[in-house]
């Protein structure tokens, strides 16, 4: 593969179309926080670092929803199961998409830590899902301006919009199908969604990721 990643707009649109059956959610990653860089995995530089950042977040969310579907909490409903399966499949699709786009530049699979989540309790699972979804939205909104390749930015836009769909799906499970609080605490009085720089996202994601990641170029 070439040292510089090439990603055509046609490829983006083709992927978006084939993923139509997959809404998406994105979510979380982290660089190196107080951990020696000798054992850390580098996300790379420039656009590669941003794509690996997104790839790490997708790995985290895919792992979370896989755990939820493999070990459903007591009393889970058919609607809840179908929601988690749909989101899981979207996350897996986005993970595969980013890995393929990165090629030889892709970081290895990260090691996750869900010890803070009680997968037997509906409230713990939904609270974590809600947190991941909204963090993912803020992560993509914050990373977008850092991308220099317009095609990558277009791809990120198709991902963050699905993240928002996921956040609404989780909000409906939390508050009921007629919930009006999907954006509460995340949408500003100007009607703009939250945004967060990579370092802030990574700090929030740190408790859930064991793999030490480093990305000096991400601020």
URVEN-V108839 format. One record per helix or strand of 2 or more residues. SS is the DSSP state (2 for helix, 1 for strand). FROM is the first residue (numbers start at 1). TO is the last residue. Records with the same first field share a line. If there is no record, write none. Layout:
SS: FROM-TO, FROM-TO
This chain:
2: 9-18, 37-39, 46-70, 78-105, 122-144, 150-175, 198-208
1: 41-42, 213-214
